[in-house]
Protein backbone atom coordinates (compact mmCIF):
# COMPACT_ATOMS: atom_id res chain seq x y z
CA UNK A 1 0.00 0.00 0.00
CA UNK A 2 1.29 3.52 -0.72
CA UNK A 3 2.70 5.46 2.22
CA UNK A 4 2.95 8.98 3.51
CA UNK A 5 6.48 9.57 4.70
CA UNK A 6 7.54 12.05 7.35
CA UNK A 7 10.98 13.31 8.26
CA UNK A 8 12.56 13.50 10.71
CA UNK A 9 11.03 10.92 13.04
CA UNK A 10 12.32 12.88 16.02
CA UNK A 11 13.16 16.57 16.26
CA UNK A 12 14.58 18.32 19.30
CA UNK A 13 14.74 22.10 19.37
CA UNK A 14 15.23 24.97 21.75
CA UNK A 15 12.33 27.20 22.70
CA UNK A 16 12.08 30.14 20.32
CA UNK A 17 13.71 28.34 17.41
CA UNK A 18 12.04 27.72 14.08
CA UNK A 19 11.34 24.15 13.00
CA UNK A 20 10.17 22.68 9.71
CA UNK A 21 8.51 19.30 9.66
CA UNK A 22 8.51 17.57 6.33
CA UNK A 23 6.06 15.24 4.68
CA UNK A 24 5.89 13.50 1.35
CA UNK A 25 2.23 12.72 0.62
CA UNK A 26 1.14 9.95 -1.70
CA UNK A 27 1.91 11.02 -5.23
CA UNK A 28 -1.58 11.25 -6.73
CA UNK A 29 -3.18 12.80 -3.66
CA UNK A 30 -4.49 16.35 -3.77
CA UNK A 31 -5.58 17.04 -0.18
CA UNK A 32 -3.09 17.39 2.63
CA UNK A 33 -3.45 17.67 6.38
CA UNK A 34 -1.55 18.11 9.61
CA UNK A 35 -2.71 16.70 12.92
CA UNK A 36 -0.91 16.64 16.23
CA UNK A 37 -1.06 14.67 19.47
CA UNK A 38 0.29 16.08 22.69
CA UNK A 39 1.43 13.30 24.99
CA UNK A 40 -1.54 11.82 26.80
CA UNK A 41 -4.07 13.89 24.87
CA UNK A 42 -6.25 13.46 21.80
CA UNK A 43 -5.14 13.64 18.20
CA UNK A 44 -6.14 17.14 17.04
CA UNK A 45 -6.76 18.56 13.58
CA UNK A 46 -4.48 21.48 12.70
CA UNK A 47 -4.95 22.35 9.06
CA UNK A 48 -6.06 21.14 5.65
CA UNK A 49 -4.51 22.26 2.37
CA UNK A 50 -5.67 22.01 -1.22
CA UNK A 51 -4.67 23.69 -4.46
CA UNK A 52 -1.86 25.58 -2.74
CA UNK A 53 -4.17 27.13 -0.20
CA UNK A 54 -5.27 26.45 3.33
CA UNK A 55 -8.84 25.19 3.09
CA UNK A 56 -9.49 24.94 6.81
CA UNK A 57 -7.58 25.46 10.05
CA UNK A 58 -8.24 24.96 13.72
CA UNK A 59 -7.87 27.43 16.57
CA UNK A 60 -4.52 25.83 17.38
CA UNK A 61 -3.13 26.88 13.99
CA UNK A 62 -2.21 30.45 14.88
CA UNK A 63 0.24 32.86 13.25
CA UNK A 64 3.19 30.85 14.50
CA UNK A 65 2.24 28.03 12.14
CA UNK A 66 2.42 27.91 8.36
CA UNK A 67 2.21 25.25 5.71
CA UNK A 68 3.69 25.09 2.27
CA UNK A 69 3.98 22.83 -0.72
CA UNK A 70 7.32 24.07 -1.99
CA UNK A 71 7.54 21.64 -4.88
CA UNK A 72 5.50 18.85 -6.42
CA UNK A 73 6.19 16.33 -3.70
CA UNK A 74 6.82 17.88 -0.29
CA UNK A 75 4.34 19.33 2.19
CA UNK A 76 5.83 21.17 5.15
CA UNK A 77 4.68 22.50 8.49
CA UNK A 78 6.71 25.41 9.88
CA UNK A 79 6.56 26.61 13.46
CA UNK A 80 8.18 30.04 13.55
CA UNK A 81 9.08 30.39 17.21
CA UNK A 82 8.54 27.18 19.11
CA UNK A 83 7.05 27.08 22.58
CA UNK A 84 7.26 24.33 25.18
CA UNK A 85 3.60 23.51 24.56
CA UNK A 86 4.34 22.77 20.89
CA UNK A 87 5.97 19.52 22.00
CA UNK A 88 3.86 16.80 20.41
CA UNK A 89 3.70 14.11 17.77
CA UNK A 90 2.84 15.73 14.45
CA UNK A 91 1.07 13.61 11.85
CA UNK A 92 0.84 14.41 8.17
CA UNK A 93 -2.00 12.91 6.14
CA UNK A 94 -3.18 12.97 2.58
CA UNK A 95 -6.16 11.89 0.51
CA UNK A 96 -6.99 11.83 -3.16
CA UNK A 97 -10.35 13.48 -2.60
CA UNK A 98 -11.84 15.04 0.55
CA UNK A 99 -14.30 12.19 0.92
CA UNK A 100 -11.80 9.42 0.39
CA UNK A 101 -9.62 7.51 2.80
CA UNK A 102 -7.02 9.44 4.77
CA UNK A 103 -3.52 8.03 4.76
CA UNK A 104 -1.39 9.03 7.75
CA UNK A 105 2.35 9.18 8.09
CA UNK A 106 4.13 7.67 11.09
CA UNK A 107 4.65 11.07 12.66
CA UNK A 108 7.40 13.40 13.80
CA UNK A 109 7.96 13.62 17.54
CA UNK A 110 8.83 17.25 18.29
CA UNK A 111 10.43 18.04 21.63
CA UNK A 112 10.85 21.69 22.57
CA UNK A 113 13.32 22.26 25.41
CA UNK B 1 -20.28 20.38 18.16
CA UNK B 2 -19.00 16.89 17.58
CA UNK B 3 -17.08 14.95 20.20
CA UNK B 4 -15.91 11.42 20.89
CA UNK B 5 -15.49 9.60 24.18
CA UNK B 6 -13.58 6.36 24.48
CA UNK B 7 -14.22 4.52 27.71
CA UNK B 8 -11.10 2.92 29.11
CA UNK B 9 -7.66 4.23 28.24
CA UNK B 10 -6.23 0.74 28.71
CA UNK B 11 -7.86 -2.60 27.99
CA UNK B 12 -6.19 -5.95 28.59
CA UNK B 13 -7.46 -9.27 27.24
CA UNK B 14 -6.19 -12.79 26.93
CA UNK B 15 -5.29 -14.22 23.56
CA UNK B 16 -8.43 -15.75 22.07
CA UNK B 17 -10.79 -13.65 24.19
CA UNK B 18 -13.36 -11.16 22.93
CA UNK B 19 -12.12 -7.64 22.29
CA UNK B 20 -14.56 -4.82 23.06
CA UNK B 21 -13.42 -1.21 22.77
CA UNK B 22 -16.06 1.36 23.57
CA UNK B 23 -16.77 4.59 21.74
CA UNK B 24 -19.58 7.08 22.22
CA UNK B 25 -20.03 10.12 20.06
CA UNK B 26 -21.90 13.37 20.08
CA UNK B 27 -22.98 14.94 16.82
CA UNK B 28 -25.70 17.35 15.80
CA UNK B 29 -25.72 15.95 12.26
CA UNK B 30 -25.61 12.37 10.97
CA UNK B 31 -22.06 11.31 11.74
CA UNK B 32 -19.37 9.60 9.78
CA UNK B 33 -17.56 7.35 12.27
CA UNK B 34 -14.15 5.75 12.07
CA UNK B 35 -11.82 3.45 13.96
CA UNK B 36 -8.09 3.86 13.47
CA UNK B 37 -5.29 1.67 14.80
CA UNK B 38 -1.75 2.75 15.58
CA UNK B 39 0.97 0.16 15.94
CA UNK B 40 4.24 1.18 17.62
CA UNK B 41 6.31 3.56 15.50
CA UNK B 42 3.70 3.60 12.74
CA UNK B 43 1.05 6.01 11.52
CA UNK B 44 -2.67 5.81 12.02
CA UNK B 45 -4.27 3.14 9.88
CA UNK B 46 -7.96 3.03 9.05
CA UNK B 47 -9.62 -0.10 10.46
CA UNK B 48 -13.18 0.57 9.39
CA UNK B 49 -15.71 3.31 8.82
CA UNK B 50 -19.42 3.96 8.96
CA UNK B 51 -20.97 6.49 6.62
CA UNK B 52 -24.51 5.45 5.73
CA UNK B 53 -26.41 2.22 5.16
CA UNK B 54 -25.69 -1.00 7.03
CA UNK B 55 -25.04 -0.30 10.69
CA UNK B 56 -22.70 -3.26 11.19
CA UNK B 57 -19.46 -2.57 9.42
CA UNK B 58 -16.59 -4.96 8.96
CA UNK B 59 -13.00 -3.87 8.79
CA UNK B 60 -9.57 -5.30 8.43
CA UNK B 61 -8.01 -7.93 10.69
CA UNK B 62 -11.37 -9.37 11.76
CA UNK B 63 -12.62 -6.24 13.50
CA UNK B 64 -16.16 -4.96 13.22
CA UNK B 65 -18.19 -2.14 14.72
CA UNK B 66 -21.88 -1.42 15.02
CA UNK B 67 -23.42 2.03 14.73
CA UNK B 68 -26.21 2.40 17.27
CA UNK B 69 -27.92 5.73 16.86
CA UNK B 70 -30.17 5.28 19.89
CA UNK B 71 -27.12 4.74 22.10
CA UNK B 72 -24.84 7.14 20.18
CA UNK B 73 -22.27 4.39 20.19
CA UNK B 74 -19.83 2.83 17.76
CA UNK B 75 -18.11 0.08 19.73
CA UNK B 76 -15.32 -1.95 18.15
CA UNK B 77 -15.26 -5.72 18.58
CA UNK B 78 -13.27 -8.75 17.56
CA UNK B 79 -14.37 -12.27 18.56
CA UNK B 80 -10.89 -13.62 19.26
CA UNK B 81 -7.88 -11.50 20.16
CA UNK B 82 -4.50 -12.18 18.67
CA UNK B 83 -1.16 -11.06 20.05
CA UNK B 84 -0.68 -8.91 16.95
CA UNK B 85 -3.77 -6.85 17.87
CA UNK B 86 -1.83 -5.12 20.64
CA UNK B 87 -1.88 -1.45 19.62
CA UNK B 88 -3.60 1.85 20.30
CA UNK B 89 -7.09 2.28 18.88
CA UNK B 90 -8.73 5.59 18.12
CA UNK B 91 -12.37 6.29 17.46
CA UNK B 92 -13.12 9.39 15.37
CA UNK B 93 -16.06 11.33 14.02
CA UNK B 94 -16.02 13.52 10.95
CA UNK B 95 -16.99 17.12 11.38
CA UNK B 96 -17.69 17.92 7.79
CA UNK B 97 -19.37 14.69 6.83
CA UNK B 98 -16.33 13.63 4.85
CA UNK B 99 -13.15 11.89 5.81
CA UNK B 100 -10.79 14.76 6.20
CA UNK B 101 -11.42 16.83 9.32
CA UNK B 102 -11.66 14.29 12.09
CA UNK B 103 -12.39 14.65 15.79
CA UNK B 104 -10.56 11.88 17.64
CA UNK B 105 -11.16 10.20 20.94
CA UNK B 106 -8.35 9.93 23.45
CA UNK B 107 -7.47 6.41 22.37
CA UNK B 108 -7.53 3.00 24.01
CA UNK B 109 -4.36 0.97 24.39
CA UNK B 110 -5.10 -2.71 23.91
CA UNK B 111 -2.79 -5.25 25.53
CA UNK B 112 -3.10 -8.94 24.64
CA UNK B 113 -1.49 -11.44 26.97
CA UNK B 114 -0.91 -15.17 26.43
Interface residues (C-beta under 8 A of the other chain):
Chain A: X4 X9 X31 X33 X35 X41 X42 X43 X44 X45 X48 X56 X91 X93 X95 X98 X99 X100 X101 X102 X103 X104 X105 X106 X107
Chain B: X36 X41 X42 X43 X44 X45 X46 X90 X92 X95 X96 X98 X99 X100 X101 X102 X103 X104 X105 X106 X107
